[in-house]
Amino acid sequence: MKLKLPNPGLEDRIPSHQELEKMETEEVGDRPKWDNKAQYLLTCVGFCVGLGNVWRFPYLCQSHGGGAFMIPFLILLVLEGIPLLHLEFAIGQRLRKGSVGVWRSINPYMTGVGISSMLVSFLVGMYYNTIMAWIMWYLFNSFQDPLPWSQCPLNANKTGLISECAESTTVDYFWYRETLNTSEAIDDAGGLQWWMVMALVSAWMLLYVCCIRGIETTGKAVYITSTLPYVVLTIFLIRGLTLKGSVAGIKFLFTPDVNELMNPTTWLDAGAQVLYSFSLAFGGLISFSSYNSIHNNCEQDAVIISIINGCTSVYSATVIYSIIGFRATEKYDECMADNILKLTNAFNYPENNITESNYDDMLNHFNITSPATIQGLNLQTCDIQVLLSQGVEGTGLAFIVFTEAIVKMPVSPIWAVLFFVMLFCLGLSTMFGNIEGVVVPLQDLNLLPKTWPKEVFTGLTCLVSLFFGLIFALRSGNYWLALFDSFAGSIPLLVIAFCEIVAVVYIYGIDRFNKDIEFMIGHKPNIFWQVTWRVVSPFIMAVILVFYFVTQISKNLTYLVWDQESKEFPVLAERPYPTWIYVIIFILAGIPSLAIPITAIFKLIRNKCCKKHNNDTVNTVSAKIHMSETNGV
C-alpha cells in the first residue's frame, strides 16, 4: 500500500538526518536530555502505569469473564498498544519536539492534533490531581489509631450513632460525608469545602515543586515514584495471601468465562483499556522521547514498556482481588454468624450446636417444621460468589472497598499508610506526563513570550488548573469529577490516536518513517510493524471509535448520588443529568475533538485570505544549526 497524501514543504519543516547527526555531536539546541536510559524508562513507566491499572483493570477482568478478558486485552495490546507506543516514541525522537511541534512539522494543517492533546492533558490533569488531593487527605488521616473510618461518630446528644452512618457503613460515611460532604445532586453546588481546598492546594504545590524544571526535576523523582508502587504491591500480595479467603478472590478473578469472548463489549472495553493504560495521545510520551539521543533504540523501549505495563495490570489485579477475597470472606462469615445467632436464639439451641458446616441442613429442617418462625427471622442470603461478584472500580474501590478491608487487618494504620503512599506515587508519576503534555505544547504555540523560563510555564499551568479545579472541592465535586472522567479522556483520546497514526503513515509517509527508524536504530521496522501501522491499528482504532461513539450517544446519561432520603439508601441512587449538562459534555469531549478540524480550517482560510502574512515555517533544528554556523563565521 503506497498511498500517501500530498505534503508540500515537508523537507523544509523537518531536519535532515545529517542535521540531526550534527546536532547530536555538537549538542546544538536548547532541549534538555535524560541523565541516563533508566531515568527515561522509569519516567515512561510511571506515566503509563497509573491509578487505572490498580482500580480499572481488575474491575474489567471481573466484569468480563475473569481470565477470559485477558485474551482480548493481550491481543489488542499487541495489535494496538505496542504499535501506537512505538509510533509516538519514534516520531518524537525523530522530530525532537513536543506534540504541537511534531504534528505542525509533519503538516501545518495537523497542528490541531497537538492542540487537542494539550487540551485533553489539561482537562484530565485538572481532575486527576483532585484524586491526588483525596489520596493525600486519606494519607493524612491514616496516621491515627483507630482509623477514623473504622467507627461511626456519636450524634449531637451523645446518645447514639449518627443515623446516616448507622444506616450505611463506617467507610461509606467517612467518604461521602466526612471527606466529600457530598450534596444530593450535581446542580446543588453547596459551596467550597475548606479541607478539600487545602488538600487541592497542597497537591498542586507539591506537583509544581516536582515539575518546576521539567525532566531535570521529575527525572529525579521517578526513582521513587515509579519503583515504590511495585514494592508496596508485593508487600500487599504477601500479606494478602496470608489472609483467609484471598485465594478465593484470585480464583474468582481468573476463572474464565469463555462466552464473554463472543460479547463485542468485552473487546471494546479491552481496546479502550489498552489505549488508556498506555497514556497514548496525551502528548507526554512524544515530549519524553524527544529528549533522547537520536540513535536511542525506541523500538526496544516500546516493547519493554508494553511488557511492563501489561504485567503490572495483571499483577495489580491479583493483589487487589486477594484483598477483595478476604473482604468478601469476612462479610460472608459475619452474615453466617448473624443467621446462626438468630436460629440459635429462636429455637433455644445450645451454643455451637448450629455451625457453618451443618447450617444448610438445620435451615432445611426448620423450614419444614417451623416455616412461619423462619420467615419472621428475616435471615440474610449468604453467598460468597455474590459477595465476590460485587464489582467496583475507581474511587469506590480505593476509598470504600479497600479501606474497609484494611480496617479488618491487624495494625491497620500501617497498611492504610502503605496503600495510600502507593496510590500517591502512581498518581504523581502520571501527573508528570500530563504536565509535560501541557507545558511543552504551550511553549511550542508561542502564545506567551519565549523568553519566559519553563518554571513560569509550569507555574501558570498549575495555577490555572488549581483555579478551575476548585469545582471539585464543592459539595457536588464528586459528581463533577465523575463527569470529567467519563468524557474528557474518552472520545477525544480515540480521535487523537486515530489521527496520529493516519498522519504518520499517510501524510508524513510510511516509507520516510521507515527510513527514519532505520537511521535511528540501525534496521528497518519488520513486517509486524508494517502491517499494524498501515492497516491493523488504524482499523482497530476506527472500529473502537465508532462503537464507543454510538454507545455513548445511545445510552441514557445518568449519575449516582449519595442521598439518605432515597429508598435504596445506602445504595447509591441513579439520577438523570440535568439538560444543561450536555453543554458541559460538549466542552469536555467536543471541543478537544473538534480542535483538529477547526485548526485546519482556520489555517486554510488564513492561507487563502492572507497569503502575504502566511508563514508556516517551523523553528526546526536545521534553522538553529544554520544560525550557529552563521554566528561562527
C-alpha angles and dihedrals in degrees: 000000000000098000111143126162120228112271111176119193096022093128090057093050099052132053117249122239090257091053090049090052090050091049089050095051098039096035091230113174137054100252114120122236135221116260090226143344094262091058091053094047093047091050092051092045090049091051094046098041106063144139091300091067090058103040108018105043096051090051092051091050091050095046097044104052102291110247090015089071089062090068099062090035094056093040092052091041087061098040100037113014103046096044092049092046092050090047093053092045093048099045092046092049092046099048097033095219144107123259097281093045094048097052093040089053092050090050130337089226088062093059088104091069089065092043090051091051090050093051092048091048089051095048095043093044090051094061096029091062089051087062086052088055090052090049090051090050091053091044090053091050092047092075091080134090115238097031112244092237093054097080140031119248121240121256124252093272092049088231099113146344124301104269095228090058095040091053093049128022135287093248093048091049094049091049101043100032111021096037107028101015081208124205126226097250141024091242091055098083096178096193133272119311106225096212091053091048089053091049091047093050090049092050093052093044091052091047091050092052090051094046099035095115101024118236091356089074103022089050089064095044095054091068085074105024095050099043105035094068090061091051092050093045089053092049090050091048092052090046093043094053089057092056124092113260097015094118090051089056093050092047090050091051096051102034101114125228101196092190087074089068088071091055112097090207090063091058092042092053091045091053093047091047091052091053094047096041091057092049089230122171094024092104094232095104091051090053093046093051092049089068092061129101110271090243096049112133098247092171091060091046092054092051094046095049092045091054092047091048095048093045091047091055092052093042095050091047089055091051094046094049093047086061093041088052089054091048092048091049091050090051091047092051091048090049093050093045091052092049093046091050091052092050093045092052095041095053098031094238120167115261116274093017090109112053137165090263095058098027096105093048092048092047091052089049093051091045089059098042102033110016094156092055092049091050091053093053094068092217116198122239106244112200120157092199092056091049091049092047094057092109119200132175141183120010091354090063096045103038102031115020098036095040089052090052091048091054089060093053122092113256088016098179091065092053091046092053092048093048096050093042087056093049090046092054092046092051096043095052089049091051090056088066094044092053090047088051090058105035100049095049089045089057092045093053091060091219090137129041111288089218090070111103122240090253089067094049090049092047093050091049092051093044095050091044091051092050094051091038091064086086086075091056091062120100086255091048095110091058091049091050091051089051092051091046092052098049114015094064101032124065095016091058091050091050093048094047091050092049091048095056093043091049094052098041102038106022105031088033129243093234092055089045091052091052090049091053091046088052092049102042104018102250139060120257111268129240093276093061092043094053096043096046096045102040121349102054096043089048093050091047092050093049093048091047094050095044092045092049093048091047093051093046096047100047125084110251111234137153135205121247135191105233123162090197092058118109090229094053127170085029109082112259119234115231132178117244117251113257094250090063089080088071089056091047089053090052092049100042106013103049097050090047094046092047087083099059094032092056091047092050091047092053091046092052092045091050092049097044104032105035093149090059094041111117113151094168115141128218095249129178088250090063091052091049092051089048092051091048090051092049090048093056 
